[in-house]
């Protein structure tokens, strides 16, 4: 894949299970991070299904540290703030910015429809 100039991205979840019910990284973050590095993954999308949101300020930085420990540069995309959309006072963008390369702020998924864009604008206006 890399020989053809392509990058490899992978999906994982901090929870006990991914959003689709596959095993998540909870309890074995370091092993998963090293596995991704061994596979030459370039991009990790780290979701937050099936885990208490109170654990996210621990788990997302834990994965960031584990990825950095591998020595392989992996772009780290966090869904952390999206799971706190109903609790904006719990979103610590300083900590998120220190842990994640990019992050998702809003749910539901964006559609090609003005009402979705309007909802996002309203959310940021209110918060």
N, C-alpha and C positions, 0 to 999 in steps of 0.2 A: 504494500500500500504506500509506504513512504517513498519507495523507489519511483513511484509514478507521480510523486509530488502531492499526494493526498495526506490528510491528517485523519487520525483515528479518535473518535469520541465515543464515550460510553456513558450509560445511565446507571446510577445506583441510588439507594435511598438510605438515610440515616436510621430509619425505623427498623423494627423487627422484621418487617416485610416491605417490599416495594408497593407502590400503588396497585400493581397488578397481582400481588400475592407471592412474588418470588422472594427468596431470602434477602434481607437488608443487611446493612453493615453494623448494626448495633451489636456491640460486644466483640467485634473483630475488625475495627477500623484500620489498625496498623497492617494487618494481614491483607486486607483488601487494597489499601494504598500501595503496598509493595507489589501485589499481584498486577495492579494496573500499570505500574512502572515497568515491571518485567514484560508486560505485553506491549510496551511502547505506546501506551495511550497518551494522546496529546491534550484531551479535553474531557473533563468529568462534569457531568450534570448531576448534582447531588440533591435529591428530592427529600421530602419530609413527611411522607405518609406513615401512619401506624407507629407514631411515637408522640409522647407527651411534649407539647410545645415548650414546656418549662425546661426540657433537657436540650433544646436546640442551642442555647448559648454555650453549652459545654461541647456538644457533639460536632457542630460545624467547625469550630476552631480546632477540635481534636483531629478531624480529617485534614484540615489545612496543615497542621503540624506534621501529621503522618506523611502527607504528600511531599512536603518540603524535606523531610528526613530521607526520602528516597533519592534525592539529588537529581531527579528527572523533572524538567519543567513541564508541569501539567496545568493547563488553564482550569481553574476551579470555579464552577458556576453553582451558586447556592440558591435554593428556593426558600431559604429561611424566612425572609420577610413576608413572603406571600402567605405563609401560614399564620401570620400575625395580623392580617388585614383587618380583623375585627378587634384587635388589641393594639392600636398604633402606639400607645404609650410604652409598650414592651419592646419596640423596635429600636435597637441601639446601632445606628448606622456607623458609628465609630468602630465598634467591635466587628460589625459585618465587613466594613471596608478593610480592616486589618487582617481578616481571615479569608475573604473571598475576592477573586479577581472580577467577577461579575455576579449580579444577583437579580432575582425576579422579585418585584415589589407587589404585584397585584394578581388576584384571581377574580373572576374566571378567565379562561383563555380568551385572548383577543380574537375577535371575528372581524370580517370586512363589513362592518356595520357601524354607523355613526353612534348609535346608542352605547356601544361598548367603549368607544373613545370618550364619549361624554361622561360615562360612569367613572372612568379613570381620572378625568379632569376634576370631577366633583369630589372624588376621594382625596386627591391632593389639596384641593381647596379647603376641605373640611379638616384635614390633618396636617 
